[in-house]
């Protein structure tokens, strides 16, 4: 705080500080990584151990019966600690769950997820042989994760029932782009045409053939909205953060008949993870 010599300036400074404190208190608190559990150093006696050496303990029972396979995608919240109680990664601290391909993770995480049902929260003690195996720059030794399985996603390659054309409840823009919101977003702002966006997406031709999917690669894609096909540039600007929308993009707003590119109308399911 700048030092004030005059009484009037001091009063003004105090007033500004009070307003700043009031504004700060009105802002939502930034999520924090959970503290390390009491049993972070080693699995307790009531933890279950698998043949591989993974130890687990159910903290909250799930609501379903289905368990994910290595081919499926899942939405999870998690926090990871080393056995000395230091947190090295947390979706909880970032305030947003992660979407993963179950088969694309460290062995212990993959195995642990396959034991879980949607809504379940479980603690995993993953020995180094099932974690990063001494890789440079990675957390070493046994790792401990609290994992909450929020959702098991359907196979992203399976085309939607309305892949052949937009349904009657789809909206249409003057350009000919059709779209339907599948899940409302949590944000209020929208990207601009020059924004950089991070998205998960799957694309199909109208005969139901998938030609591209970030889900299959196991991680979202990031690019500038001025670097993509016209239908994407227009459509993603209609979205808010966290939103999932289906787009039917006519060929003139897609690849325009370019050789080697998918032809005709294209259908995309797009989830806007974030934008800058």
N, C-alpha and C positions, 0 to 999 in steps of 0.2 A: 504494500500500500504506500503511495507517495506520502512523505512527511509534510504536514501543513503547519505553517507558522502563524497564520492569522486565524482568529476565532471563527470568522465567517466561512473561510475555506474549510476549516475543521468541521463545522456544522454540515456544510455541503457534502464533504467527504463521508461523514457518518451517515447522511441520508442516502447517498449512493450505495454505500455498503449495505445498509438495511434493505434497500430495494433489491440488491444483488442476492442477498441471503434469502429473501422472500421468493425471488424467481428460482433460485437453485432448489429451494425446498419444494417448489411446485413441480419440478422436473421428476419424471419417474426414476427410481433408483436403478443404477446399472446392476445387472445380475452379477453375482459373485460365484466363484467356484466353491462348491461345498467343501467343508473341512474334511480332512482325512478321517476315515472311520477308526475306531479304537483297535480294530483287528487288522490294520493295514500291514503290520509287519509279517503276519503269517496267518493262514486260514485257521479258524477256530475248530474245536472238536466236532461241532455239529455241521460243519461244511461237508458237502459230498464231493468225492474225488472220482474222476473218470480214469479209464485205463491209460489215457495219454499223459496223465499228471495234472490236468486242469482241476482246480478246486472251485466249487460254486456254492452259493447260498441264496435261496429265494428271499427277497426282502418284501416283495409285494406280489401277490398272486395275480395272474392275468385273467382276462374275462373270456377268452376263447379257448379253442382246442387245437387250432391249426398251428403248426410250427414251420418256420421258413426253411427252404432248401438252399443249397449253395447257389442255385441258379436265380434266386429271387432277390428283389430289392427290398430293403427295410428302411423305415424312418425311426431313428433312435435319438435319445438324449443320453449322454454319458459323461463321466469324469474319470480321468486316469491318474493314478499316483504311483510313485516308486515306493518301496517298502519303508523308506525313512519319512514318509508322509508328505512329500513334495508333489504338488499337482503339476503335470506336464501338458495336459490337454483337457479341455472341457467345453462341450457344446452348451452346457448350462451357463457357463460364464459368458459365452458369446450371445446367449439369449435366443438361439435358433437351433432346432434339431438338425441332425445330419441325415442324408440319404446315402446308403451304402449298398453295394452289391455284396451279398453275404459271402460269396466265394472269393472276394477280392481283398480280404483283410488278413491280419496276422492269424496264424492257425488257431490260437486259443480263443480269439474273439469270434472267429467263424464257428468253431465248435460250440462255444457258449450260446451264441444266438440261436443255433439249431435246437437248443434245449428249451427255448422260451416260447411263450404265447403272447399275443397282442395284449398290452396293458400290464405285462409283467415287469417287475424290476428285480434285478439279480446282481449279486456281487461276484466277480470273477477274480481268482488269484491265478495268474498266468505265468508259469515258469518260463525262464529265458529261452528254453528250447522251443517253446510255442509262441514266443514273442519276436523280438528283433534279433536274437541270436548273436549279440555282440556287434551288430553293424555300427560303424562309426557315425556319430552324430545322432544316434537313436537312444532312447531311454534304456538303461542297462539293468540286468538282473530280473527278478520277478516283478511283474507289474500287476497292479490291482485296479479293477474297473468297476464302477457302479454303472449298470446299463439298464435303461428303460426302453422297452420295445413298444413304440407308439403305434406302428402300423406295418403290416406286411403288404407290399404293393403287388398288384396283379402283374402278370408277365407283360413287360412293355412292348413286346413284339406282337401281341395279340391285337388285331385292329378293332376299333370301336364299331358298334352296330351301324352307325351312321357314316361310315367311311366313304360310301359311294357318293354322298352329296349332303349339303346342309339340311337339317330338319326344319320344320315350319317354325320352331321357336328360336332359331338362330337369327342373330342380327346381321344386317348387311350395310356396308358403308358405300358411299357414292362410287368408290373405285371398283367395287365388285367383290371386295373381301367379305367373307362371312365368318362369324365367330359366335361362340357360346361359352359363357363362363361356367366352368366346372366346379371351381372353389373360389370364393371371394378372397381377396387379399387382406392383409393386416395393416398395410400402409395406406397413406392418403395421397402421396405424390405419384407422379408418372414420369417415366424416362422421356428424354428428348431425342430427337433424331441423331444427335451426336453423342449420346450417352454410351457408356460401356456397361453392359449388362452381363450378369451371371445367371444362366438358365439351365434347367433340366428339360429335355425335350425328346420326343419321338416323332418321326415322320413316316407317312405311308403314301403310296399311290392309291388311287380310288378303287383298285381291285384288291386292296387289303395287304399288299406287300410292303413290309417295313424296309426302308432304305437307309435310315440313319437313326441313331439313338444314343444320347449321352448316358442313359441308364446302363446300356450294355457295356459302356466303357468304365462305368463305376464312378464317374465324377462329372459335375456340371461343367458346362462350357462358358467361356467368357470372351466377348468380342464387342466391337463397336456396332451400333445399330446402323451406321452409315456404310458398313462393310458387308451387308447381307442382302438377300433378295427383297424386293420392294414390299411384298406382303408381310414379311417379318418386320421391316422398318416401321410400317404403318401399324401393324397389329400390336407389337410389344409396347408401343407408346400408349395404347389404350389400357394397359395393365398397371396394377399396383403391386408392391412388394408382397410376396407370399401367394399371389393369385395363380390359379391354374386355368387355362383357357384352351379351347379347341378352335383351330382356324382351318377354314377351307379356302385355299389360295389358288385362284385361277392361274392358268399358265402365263398370262401376260404379266402377272405380278410375281411369278416364280422364276423359272429358268428360261422362259421364252423360246423353248424348243432348241436350246443349245445342245450340241452333240455331246453324248456321254453323261448328261445330267438327267435326273428324273423328269419324265414328260407328263404333260397334262396337268389337271388340277392336283394339288398336293394337300394333304391333311396333316396338321401338326397339333400335338398336345404339348403345350409349353407351360412350364412353371417358372415364374420370375423369382429367383432366389434373392437377388439384390441388384442395385444399379448405382452408378456414380455419374 
